[in-house]
Amino acid sequence: MHVFEVLADPVRRRILELLGPKEMASGEVVEAIGAEFGITQAAVSQHLKVLRESGFATVRAEAQRRLYSVDVTGLQAVDAWIGRFRTFWEPKLDALATEIARGKRERRNAPVIKRGGKRA
């Protein structure tokens, strides 16, 4: 399965979002995804399997629990593909950063003008 086919599924994207900050037990993932998407434990397990086999998630056993976490391998493949297109937006983002810095500098160096009048 191509990396973008894996990420095309909203359930798998959500699982990755859940796993991003911390490792989670499979039961925790099943509970969260089941409540959010209304799918069964078997369906969530199938999504976890796809994520594992495609390099987006890793699993390790701890006693009777299976703990899942994000595997950077799949994300690196996405980053490599997107990297071919960075030349389209990086110069624009660099120019934007320059303009923001220029505006901050101008505001910082501008004289302070006191305004008269009453406040409501």
N, C-alpha and C positions, 0 to 999 in steps of 0.2 A: 504494500500500500504506500503510495506517495505521501510525503509529509503533509502536503496540503489537503489530501483526502482525509487524513487523520484529524487535522484541525478543522475541517469543514463541519464536523459534527458538534453541535452546541453542548451536548452532554460531555464529550471528551474535553472540550475547551474548559468547561466549568470544573471538571475534575482537576485539570492542570492548575486552574486558579486556586482551588482548595489546597492542592499540594504545594503550591509555590512557597508560602511562608513557613510551612512545617510538615514534617512527616506525619502521616495519618494511618491508623489501622484500617483495614479493609471494611470492617463493620461501621466505622465512623463515616467513611466515604459512602457506603451503601445507604446509611441513614440520611445523610445530607442530600445526596442525589435523588434518592427515592422520594423524599419529601418535596424536593423542588420540581422534579420532572415526572413524578408518579410512575416510576418504572421499578421493576422487580430486582431482587438481589442478583438473580441470574443475568439480567440485562446489564447491571452495573459491573458485574464480574467480567462480562464479555468486553465491555469498554476498557476496563483495566488491563485485560489481556492484550487488546489492540495497542494500548499505550505502551505496555511493556515491550511487545514484539517490534514496535516501530521506533524504539529508542527514546520515548518521551517519559517513561516512568521506570523506576526500579523497585524491586520488592525484596525485603529481607524477612526472615522468620525470627520471631522472638517468642519462644515457648509455643503457645498455640495460636499466636497472632501473626498476621502478615502485615508488615508496615510498608507503606508506599511513600515514595518521594519522587520529585522531579528528577529526571535524568537529562543532563544538558546536551547529550548527543543529538537528540531530535531537534532541540532548539538551535544548536549550532548549524544543523543542515538548513533550517529556515533562514538563519542569519546569513549563511553563505549565499543562498539564492537571492535574498533581498539585497545583499551587498553589491551585486552587479548593477543595481539601480540607484545606489546612493549618490552617484554623480549628478543625478537629476535634482536632488533636493539639498545636498550639503552646501553648495555655494549660496543658495537662497537663505538657508539657516544661518550661515556665517555672516551674510550681509545683514540679516535681521538682528543678530547679536551685536554687530557693529553699530547699527542705528539705535538700538536700545541703550548701549553704553554711551553713545553720543548724547542722547536725550537726557540721561541721568547726569552726565557731566554738565550739560547746559543748565539744567535745573539747579544743580548744586552751586554753580558759579553765578547764577542770576541774582540780582539784587532783590532783597526782600521788600515788598511793597505793602505797607499797612493800609488796610481799607477802613474807611470810616463807616459809620452807620450803626444802626441797632440790629441786634440779633433777635430773631423771632423766638 
